[in-house]
Amino acid sequence: MTSEDIQTNLRLPADLKERLKQAADASNRSMNAEVVARLEESFTGGAAPIDEHTLDLFAEKVGQVLDEREKKKRKS
């Protein structure tokens, strides 16, 4: 934190705070650094990083679609 940085109070729902804490831990950042990074990203229009759970769900769905395609090919 530099002398130009200001400190502010912020009210968050408990579940959002916990999700921020988990995200900060996963990216090896403090909660403050996580919040700052996410806010900065929202102003620059960058895509939010995808968490492991979302990637796992996506991979599972892709696998299901590919399996279905393979089954259809075998029937043809």
JOZIPE-V341202 format. One record per residue. N is the residue number from 0. PSI is psi in radians with two decimals (none if undefined). BURIAL is # if it has 16 or more other ideal C-beta (glycine too) atoms within 10 Angstrom, else .. Layout:
BEGIN
N&PSI&BURIAL, N&PSI&BURIAL
END
This chain:
BEGIN
0&2.25&., 1&2.98&., 2&-0.31&., 3&-0.30&., 4&2.44&., 5&2.67&., 6&2.44&., 7&2.67&., 8&2.53&., 9&2.27&., 10&2.29&., 11&2.55&., 12&2.53&., 13&-0.71&., 14&-0.60&., 15&-0.71&., 16&-0.73&., 17&-0.72&., 18&-0.67&., 19&-0.72&#, 20&-0.78&., 21&-0.75&., 22&-0.72&#, 23&-0.78&#, 24&-0.75&., 25&-0.54&., 26&0.19&., 27&0.78&., 28&2.82&., 29&2.86&., 30&-0.69&., 31&-0.83&., 32&-0.64&., 33&-0.82&#, 34&-0.79&#, 35&-0.79&., 36&-0.75&#, 37&-0.67&., 38&-0.79&., 39&-0.77&., 40&-0.64&., 41&-0.49&., 42&-0.40&., 43&-0.13&., 44&0.23&., 45&2.71&., 46&2.47&., 47&2.49&., 48&2.58&., 49&2.27&., 50&2.87&., 51&-0.72&., 52&-0.78&., 53&-0.73&., 54&-0.72&., 55&-0.76&., 56&-0.73&., 57&-0.80&., 58&-0.69&., 59&-0.76&., 60&-0.74&., 61&-0.74&., 62&-0.73&., 63&-0.76&., 64&-0.76&., 65&-0.68&., 66&-0.76&., 67&-0.72&., 68&-0.75&., 69&-0.72&., 70&-0.73&., 71&-0.70&., 72&-0.70&., 73&-0.60&., 74&-0.46&., 75&none&.
END
